[in-house]
Structures are given as structure tokens and as C-alpha cells.
């Protein structure tokens, strides 16, 4: 898994590429979220447009990320997830935990509501 960070207005976008499988990548993503919180950037969109495969550990990474951001008074939204990933989120009944949007712009706009 590789990721790059960019800004969309006041929202930080983390674009992930590759497979989201947990392991050492989990701590890398969590470290990045803590770094963003420390920098007072509490609204994050995870762009899954470059992710082909996600397993239960990858879902756990996203859940932990959402919990971390919510605990800091912010939020985490998912954008550009494939139909396969969206089905996995629905089947596992995580739609109340992981907010999903079709585009980064829609996800970023959700923080302004």
C-alpha cells in the first residue's frame, strides 16, 4: 500500500493505492492521522480509488481511522470506493461507522454540513 496526501480546501485527502490489507500499513496510516490531528487538521477523506483489494484487516484500519478522527473532534469519510468495497462495507453493517461518498468533493463537502 502506498498513499499520498493532498488538500481539498480545509480537508486533507489521503489517496491510497494498492491493496489495503492491514499489517505494518495499519500503523503507518494511524501515524499519519495522529500527525494530522497534531497539525489541527481533523477532517480527512480516504480516497480508495486506487485500491483493488481490501480484507478484514484493511476494514479494521478504516474503522480505527474513523474512531481516531471522531475522538479528536473531527471526522473521516471514504471516497471513490469500488462497488466491491462498498458491498463489503454494507455486508459487514459498517455503513453507520464508515461514511462513503462517490467523489472526494462530495466527501469533503460532508464536513461542512
Backbone as CSV, one residue per row, in Angstrom:
resi,resn,N_x,N_y,N_z,CA_x,CA_y,CA_z,C_x,C_y,C_z
1,UNK,0.842,-1.177,0.000,0.000,0.000,0.000,0.884,1.234,0.000
2,UNK,0.535,2.166,-0.854,1.188,3.470,-0.869,0.098,4.506,-0.693
3,UNK,0.472,5.644,-0.093,-0.510,6.707,-0.033,0.166,8.050,-0.189
4,UNK,-0.642,8.997,-0.689,-0.166,10.366,-0.812,-1.232,11.285,-0.235
5,UNK,-0.761,12.384,0.309,-1.645,13.324,0.980,-1.745,14.609,0.184
6,UNK,-2.953,15.145,0.103,-3.178,16.429,-0.557,-4.282,17.167,0.203
7,UNK,-4.525,18.396,-0.190,-5.570,19.205,0.444,-6.703,19.464,-0.539
8,UNK,-7.903,19.421,-0.048,-9.099,19.793,-0.806,-9.813,20.813,0.069
9,UNK,-9.461,22.076,-0.114,-9.950,23.114,0.794,-9.345,22.894,2.164
10,UNK,-10.182,22.823,3.190,-9.679,22.599,4.550,-9.636,21.116,4.911
11,UNK,-9.958,20.265,3.955,-9.977,18.818,4.178,-8.703,18.183,3.633
12,UNK,-8.133,17.269,4.413,-6.961,16.517,3.969,-7.426,15.254,3.258
13,UNK,-6.864,14.987,2.102,-7.203,13.791,1.324,-6.010,12.854,1.340
14,UNK,-6.265,11.615,1.741,-5.234,10.580,1.700,-5.641,9.597,0.612
15,UNK,-4.903,9.628,-0.482,-5.159,8.725,-1.598,-4.364,7.453,-1.420
16,UNK,-5.034,6.321,-1.380,-4.381,5.031,-1.168,-4.342,4.276,-2.480
17,UNK,-3.188,3.663,-2.737,-3.020,2.820,-3.926,-2.500,1.462,-3.512
18,UNK,-2.993,0.436,-4.180,-2.551,-0.926,-3.879,-3.613,-1.661,-3.082
19,UNK,-3.170,-2.651,-2.333,-4.080,-3.468,-1.545,-4.121,-2.961,-0.105
20,UNK,-5.295,-2.930,0.463,-5.478,-2.475,1.839,-5.660,-3.727,2.696
21,UNK,-4.531,-4.193,3.266,-4.510,-5.491,3.925,-4.073,-5.455,5.388
22,UNK,-3.921,-4.276,5.962,-3.510,-4.201,7.359,-2.012,-4.418,7.503
23,UNK,-1.603,-5.100,8.564,-0.188,-5.335,8.822,0.531,-4.039,9.155
24,UNK,1.776,-3.896,8.705,2.548,-2.692,9.017,1.915,-1.415,8.449
25,UNK,1.124,-1.563,7.404,0.464,-0.401,6.807,-0.515,0.252,7.779
26,UNK,-1.084,-0.548,8.689,-2.053,-0.024,9.649,-1.417,1.040,10.529
27,UNK,-0.223,0.752,11.028,0.424,1.741,11.903,0.872,2.959,11.102
28,UNK,1.242,2.772,9.849,1.646,3.901,9.010,0.482,4.862,8.811
29,UNK,-0.696,4.328,8.505,-1.876,5.169,8.313,-2.273,5.844,9.624
30,UNK,-2.270,5.083,10.721,-2.643,5.667,12.008,-1.666,6.772,12.413
31,UNK,-0.379,6.552,12.174,0.625,7.585,12.480,0.344,8.858,11.691
32,UNK,-0.059,8.697,10.436,-0.374,9.856,9.605,-1.587,10.605,10.158
33,UNK,-2.604,9.870,10.595,-3.795,10.512,11.147,-3.457,11.279,12.427
34,UNK,-2.626,10.696,13.275,-2.210,11.380,14.510,-1.420,12.640,14.164
35,UNK,-0.570,12.544,13.154,0.198,13.714,12.695,-0.755,14.829,12.225
36,UNK,-1.801,14.453,11.506,-2.778,15.436,11.038,-3.535,16.070,12.206
37,UNK,-3.899,15.261,13.181,-4.584,15.784,14.368,-3.687,16.782,15.086
38,UNK,-2.421,16.430,15.241,-1.473,17.335,15.893,-1.347,18.656,15.145
39,UNK,-1.526,18.608,13.816,-1.459,19.818,12.989,-2.825,20.512,12.892
40,UNK,-3.779,20.065,13.723,-5.129,20.658,13.764,-5.921,20.435,12.477
41,UNK,-5.593,19.373,11.749,-6.327,19.002,10.534,-7.177,17.784,10.887
42,UNK,-8.443,18.033,11.154,-9.287,16.987,11.718,-10.352,16.438,10.781
43,UNK,-10.359,16.888,9.532,-11.294,16.357,8.540,-10.490,15.675,7.448
44,UNK,-10.705,14.369,7.315,-9.901,13.563,6.397,-10.806,12.745,5.481
45,UNK,-10.445,12.735,4.220,-11.091,11.856,3.244,-10.068,10.806,2.829
46,UNK,-10.465,9.551,2.909,-9.636,8.456,2.414,-10.154,8.122,1.014
47,UNK,-9.319,8.385,0.013,-9.673,8.122,-1.386,-9.237,6.706,-1.736
48,UNK,-10.213,5.819,-1.910,-9.931,4.409,-2.204,-9.964,4.097,-3.694
49,UNK,-9.921,5.128,-4.531,-9.972,4.917,-5.972,-8.860,4.034,-6.513
50,UNK,-7.728,3.990,-5.839,-6.599,3.173,-6.295,-6.483,1.840,-5.583
51,UNK,-7.508,1.471,-4.807,-7.471,0.212,-4.049,-8.240,-0.861,-4.797
52,UNK,-7.585,-1.991,-5.015,-8.216,-3.112,-5.705,-8.762,-4.150,-4.742
53,UNK,-8.015,-4.405,-3.658,-8.366,-5.470,-2.731,-8.320,-4.929,-1.313
54,UNK,-9.325,-5.304,-0.514,-9.346,-4.954,0.904,-9.792,-6.201,1.668
55,UNK,-9.143,-6.461,2.807,-9.553,-7.595,3.637,-10.057,-7.078,4.976
56,UNK,-10.313,-7.977,5.914,-10.860,-7.563,7.205,-9.891,-6.661,7.965
57,UNK,-8.607,-6.893,7.826,-7.624,-6.025,8.487,-7.640,-4.629,7.869
58,UNK,-7.839,-4.553,6.568,-7.949,-3.262,5.897,-9.192,-2.510,6.361
59,UNK,-10.300,-3.226,6.515,-11.517,-2.610,7.053,-11.256,-2.109,8.469
60,UNK,-10.523,-2.911,9.240,-10.175,-2.514,10.601,-9.369,-1.228,10.627
61,UNK,-8.484,-1.056,9.659,-7.699,0.182,9.552,-8.621,1.381,9.361
62,UNK,-9.616,1.222,8.498,-10.546,2.320,8.225,-11.413,2.625,9.449
63,UNK,-11.857,1.575,10.140,-12.663,1.766,11.345,-11.846,2.481,12.419
64,UNK,-10.619,2.030,12.621,-9.759,2.668,13.614,-9.508,4.130,13.233
65,UNK,-9.289,4.387,11.957,-9.079,5.751,11.490,-10.281,6.633,11.768
66,UNK,-11.475,6.107,11.497,-12.698,6.870,11.749,-12.852,7.155,13.239
67,UNK,-12.549,6.174,14.059,-12.637,6.338,15.507,-11.617,7.354,16.019
68,UNK,-10.409,7.302,15.494,-9.346,8.235,15.879,-9.756,9.662,15.557
69,UNK,-10.257,9.877,14.348,-10.629,11.229,13.935,-11.852,11.727,14.720
70,UNK,-12.818,10.869,14.946,-14.001,11.265,15.711,-13.609,11.619,17.149
71,UNK,-12.711,10.828,17.734,-12.243,11.088,19.089,-11.519,12.418,19.224
72,UNK,-10.957,12.895,18.123,-10.241,14.175,18.116,-11.164,15.340,17.764
73,UNK,-12.448,15.046,17.616,-13.403,16.095,17.281,-13.536,16.354,15.798
74,UNK,-13.057,15.434,14.992,-13.122,15.598,13.538,-13.928,14.489,12.900
75,UNK,-13.517,14.105,11.706,-14.217,13.046,11.009,-13.401,12.466,9.879
76,UNK,-13.805,11.283,9.450,-13.153,10.595,8.341,-14.247,10.108,7.405
77,UNK,-14.077,10.351,6.125,-15.031,9.900,5.109,-14.278,9.109,4.046
78,UNK,-14.973,8.208,3.408,-14.419,7.364,2.345,-14.939,7.856,1.007
79,UNK,-14.050,7.942,0.012,-14.464,8.359,-1.332,-13.930,7.377,-2.370
80,UNK,-14.634,7.309,-3.476,-14.202,6.545,-4.661,-14.007,5.052,-4.405
81,UNK,-14.743,4.495,-3.457,-14.626,3.049,-3.213,-15.294,2.296,-4.358
82,UNK,-14.706,1.181,-4.735,-15.285,0.353,-5.796,-16.588,-0.274,-5.298
83,UNK,-17.393,-0.768,-6.212,-18.633,-1.439,-5.833,-18.352,-2.619,-4.917
84,UNK,-17.265,-3.318,-5.166,-16.876,-4.474,-4.351,-16.604,-4.051,-2.909
85,UNK,-15.893,-2.941,-2.736,-15.592,-2.438,-1.391,-16.863,-1.917,-0.731
86,UNK,-17.701,-1.207,-1.483,-18.969,-0.718,-0.926,-19.857,-1.877,-0.474
87,UNK,-19.885,-2.953,-1.254,-20.662,-4.139,-0.867,-20.126,-4.723,0.429
88,UNK,-18.815,-4.773,0.565,-18.189,-5.302,1.784,-18.585,-4.451,2.994
89,UNK,-18.578,-3.140,2.833,-18.972,-2.235,3.927,-20.443,-2.466,4.295
90,UNK,-21.289,-2.654,3.282,-22.712,-2.899,3.535,-22.943,-4.252,4.214
91,UNK,-22.309,-5.292,3.682,-22.488,-6.654,4.205,-22.044,-6.749,5.656
92,UNK,-20.975,-6.045,5.991,-20.457,-6.084,7.360,-21.167,-5.083,8.271
93,UNK,-22.185,-4.421,7.749,-23.009,-3.478,8.508,-22.188,-2.336,9.112
94,UNK,-21.241,-1.842,8.328,-20.381,-0.743,8.779,-20.788,0.603,8.185
95,UNK,-21.951,0.655,7.554,-22.370,1.919,6.933,-22.597,3.020,7.963
96,UNK,-22.869,2.676,9.202,-23.022,3.682,10.235,-21.702,4.193,10.780
97,UNK,-20.649,3.436,10.532,-19.312,3.789,11.030,-18.479,4.453,9.942
98,UNK,-18.568,3.922,8.732,-17.783,4.428,7.607,-18.698,5.153,6.639
99,UNK,-18.571,6.457,6.580,-19.381,7.271,5.679,-18.733,7.244,4.295
100,UNK,-19.481,6.821,3.284,-18.937,6.697,1.931,-19.580,7.698,0.982
101,UNK,-18.759,8.164,0.030,-19.205,9.146,-0.968,-18.623,8.767,-2.319
102,UNK,-19.307,9.177,-3.374,-18.873,8.851,-4.738,-17.585,9.566,-5.127
103,UNK,-17.424,10.792,-4.637,-16.261,11.593,-5.037,-15.594,12.222,-3.814
104,UNK,-14.356,12.643,-4.000,-13.629,13.368,-2.952,-14.349,14.667,-2.633
105,UNK,-14.837,15.358,-3.659,-15.540,16.624,-3.442,-16.776,16.437,-2.571
106,UNK,-17.545,15.382,-2.827,-18.739,15.106,-2.011,-18.355,14.768,-0.573
107,UNK,-17.304,13.971,-0.422,-16.844,13.607,0.912,-16.363,14.827,1.676
108,UNK,-15.602,15.693,1.016,-15.094,16.912,1.652,-16.258,17.823,2.037
109,UNK,-17.252,17.918,1.172,-18.412,18.771,1.444,-19.210,18.274,2.646
110,UNK,-19.136,16.984,2.943,-19.894,16.438,4.062,-19.469,17.021,5.396
111,UNK,-18.258,17.521,5.487,-17.756,18.102,6.735,-18.303,19.501,6.965
112,UNK,-18.881,20.096,5.948,-19.397,21.456,6.059,-20.861,21.483,6.479
113,UNK,-21.477,20.320,6.570,-22.909,20.238,6.919,-23.096,20.402,8.415
